[in-house]
Amino acid sequence: MAIIHFQASEEDHRIAKLTAFAIGLHLIESAFPSPIPGVKPGLANIVILYVLARYGIKTAAWVSLLRVFASSLLLGQFLSPTFLLSLSGAIMSLLVLTLACRLPKQHFSVISLSILAAFAHIGGQLIVVRQLLIPHASVLYLIPIFGLAALFFGVINGLITARLLFAEQQ
C-alpha cells in the first residue's frame, strides 16, 4: 500500500487561519440571542470581505464555504434547516461578489460589496425558506424587515472591513 504525503502550501495555511477566525466569530455570534428571529450581524462576513479584498474571490469562497460546513458541524446543525439557510446565503453572496468583482473597481468599495453580499445572503435564505421550509406567499412579507437588517449590517460590516484594510496599510 502506498502512502500519500500531502504538503500544505502557504495558501492552505492562510485559508485555514482565516477560516478558523471566521468560525470563531460565527460561534461567538451564535451564543447571543437575536432580537428578531433569523437576523444576525454576520460577523464572519467581515473575514470574508477582508479575504476578498486581500486575496481574491477564490480564497474568499474557500473560507466562506469551509466556515459554513465547519460551523454547522461544531454547532450540531449539519444538514439541518439552519445549515441549508447558511449555505444558501453563502453561495448567493459568493455569486453576487463574483459578478461584482468583474465590474470596474471604481464603482465598488468594500462597503458596497458588503451591502450587496448582505442582500444576496438574505435573498438566498428567503428563497430556501419559501421553496423548502414555508411554501407560502406570506414569507414575502419578511422582505422589508430582512432587507433593512441586510442594509444595516452590510454597512456596519463593510465599515469594519474598510477600517481593518486601512489599518493594515498604515
C-alpha positions as CSV (number, residue, x, y, z in Angstrom):
1,M,0.0,0.0,0.0
2,A,1.4,3.4,-1.0
3,I,1.4,6.3,1.5
4,I,0.4,9.6,0.0
5,H,2.0,12.7,1.6
6,F,0.3,16.0,1.3
7,Q,2.4,19.1,1.7
8,A,0.3,22.1,2.7
9,S,1.1,25.2,0.9
10,E,1.3,28.7,2.3
11,E,-2.1,29.4,0.8
12,D,-3.5,26.4,2.6
13,H,-2.3,27.7,5.9
14,R,-3.7,31.1,5.2
15,I,-7.1,29.7,4.3
16,A,-7.1,27.6,7.5
17,K,-6.2,30.5,9.7
18,L,-8.7,32.8,8.1
19,T,-11.4,30.1,8.2
20,A,-10.7,29.5,11.9
21,F,-11.1,33.2,12.6
22,A,-14.4,33.3,10.7
23,I,-15.6,30.2,12.6
24,G,-14.7,31.8,15.9
25,L,-16.7,34.9,15.1
26,H,-19.6,32.8,14.0
27,L,-19.5,30.8,17.2
28,I,-19.4,33.9,19.3
29,E,-22.3,35.4,17.4
30,S,-24.3,32.2,17.8
31,A,-24.0,32.5,21.6
32,F,-26.1,35.6,21.7
33,P,-29.9,35.7,21.1
34,S,-31.2,37.6,18.1
35,P,-33.8,40.3,18.7
36,I,-35.6,39.3,15.5
37,P,-35.5,35.6,14.7
38,G,-33.3,35.0,11.7
39,V,-31.5,38.3,11.9
40,K,-27.8,38.2,12.9
41,P,-25.0,40.7,12.2
42,G,-23.0,38.2,10.2
43,L,-19.6,39.0,11.8
44,A,-17.9,36.2,10.0
45,N,-18.7,38.1,6.8
46,I,-16.1,40.7,7.9
47,V,-13.5,38.0,7.4
48,I,-14.9,37.0,4.0
49,L,-14.8,40.6,2.8
50,Y,-11.3,41.1,4.1
51,V,-10.2,37.9,2.3
52,L,-11.9,39.0,-0.8
53,A,-10.1,42.4,-0.8
54,R,-6.7,40.9,0.1
55,Y,-6.6,37.5,-1.7
56,G,-9.5,37.4,-4.2
57,I,-12.7,35.6,-4.8
58,K,-11.3,32.1,-4.9
59,T,-9.8,32.3,-1.4
60,A,-12.9,34.1,-0.1
61,A,-15.1,31.2,-1.5
62,W,-12.9,28.6,0.3
63,V,-13.0,30.5,3.6
64,S,-16.8,31.1,3.3
65,L,-17.8,27.6,2.4
66,L,-15.4,25.9,4.9
67,R,-16.8,28.3,7.6
68,V,-20.4,27.2,6.8
69,F,-19.6,23.5,6.9
70,A,-17.3,23.6,10.0
71,S,-19.6,25.9,12.0
72,S,-22.6,23.7,11.3
73,L,-20.7,20.6,12.5
74,L,-19.5,22.4,15.6
75,L,-22.9,23.7,16.5
76,G,-24.7,20.4,15.7
77,Q,-26.6,21.8,12.8
78,F,-25.1,20.0,9.8
79,L,-27.8,19.2,7.2
80,S,-30.4,20.9,9.3
81,P,-32.6,23.8,8.0
82,T,-30.2,26.2,9.7
83,F,-27.3,24.7,7.7
84,L,-29.3,25.0,4.4
85,L,-30.1,28.6,5.2
86,S,-26.4,29.4,5.9
87,L,-25.2,27.5,2.9
88,S,-27.7,29.1,0.5
89,G,-26.9,32.6,1.9
90,A,-23.1,32.0,1.5
91,I,-23.5,30.6,-2.1
92,M,-25.7,33.5,-3.2
93,S,-23.3,36.1,-1.6
94,L,-20.4,34.5,-3.3
95,L,-22.2,34.5,-6.7
96,V,-23.0,38.2,-6.3
97,L,-19.5,39.1,-5.2
98,T,-18.0,37.1,-8.1
99,L,-20.1,39.2,-10.5
100,A,-19.4,42.5,-8.7
101,C,-15.6,41.8,-8.8
102,R,-15.8,41.5,-12.6
103,L,-17.1,45.1,-12.8
104,P,-14.9,48.2,-12.7
105,K,-13.4,48.6,-9.2
106,Q,-14.1,52.3,-9.1
107,H,-17.8,51.5,-8.7
108,F,-17.5,49.2,-5.7
109,S,-15.9,49.8,-2.4
110,V,-15.7,47.1,0.3
111,I,-18.8,48.8,1.9
112,S,-20.9,48.5,-1.3
113,L,-19.7,44.9,-1.7
114,S,-20.7,44.2,1.8
115,I,-24.2,45.6,1.2
116,L,-24.5,43.6,-2.0
117,A,-23.4,40.4,-0.2
118,A,-25.8,41.0,2.7
119,F,-28.7,41.4,0.3
120,A,-27.7,38.4,-1.6
121,H,-27.3,36.4,1.6
122,I,-30.8,37.2,2.8
123,G,-32.2,36.7,-0.7
124,G,-30.7,33.2,-0.9
125,Q,-32.1,32.4,2.6
126,L,-35.6,33.7,1.7
127,I,-35.6,31.6,-1.5
128,V,-34.8,28.4,0.6
129,V,-37.4,29.4,3.2
130,R,-40.1,29.9,0.6
131,Q,-39.3,26.9,-1.5
132,L,-38.4,24.3,1.1
133,L,-39.5,25.3,4.6
134,I,-42.5,27.6,4.4
135,P,-44.1,27.3,1.0
136,H,-46.5,30.1,1.5
137,A,-46.6,33.6,0.0
138,S,-46.6,35.2,3.4
139,V,-42.8,34.7,3.6
140,L,-42.6,37.7,1.2
141,Y,-43.9,39.9,4.0
142,L,-40.5,39.4,5.7
143,I,-38.6,41.0,2.8
144,P,-38.7,44.6,4.2
145,I,-37.6,43.6,7.7
146,F,-34.8,41.4,6.4
147,G,-33.9,44.0,3.8
148,L,-33.4,46.7,6.4
149,A,-31.3,44.3,8.5
150,A,-29.2,43.4,5.5
151,L,-28.6,47.1,4.7
152,F,-27.8,48.0,8.3
153,F,-25.4,45.1,8.9
154,G,-24.0,45.3,5.4
155,V,-23.0,48.9,6.1
156,I,-21.6,48.1,9.5
157,N,-19.6,45.1,8.4
158,G,-18.3,47.0,5.4
159,L,-17.2,49.9,7.6
160,I,-15.4,47.5,9.9
161,T,-13.7,45.7,7.0
162,A,-12.7,49.0,5.4
163,R,-11.2,50.1,8.7
164,L,-9.2,46.8,9.0
165,L,-7.9,47.2,5.5
166,F,-7.0,50.8,6.1
167,A,-5.2,50.0,9.4
168,E,-3.3,47.3,7.6
169,Q,-1.9,49.8,5.1
170,Q,-0.6,52.1,7.9
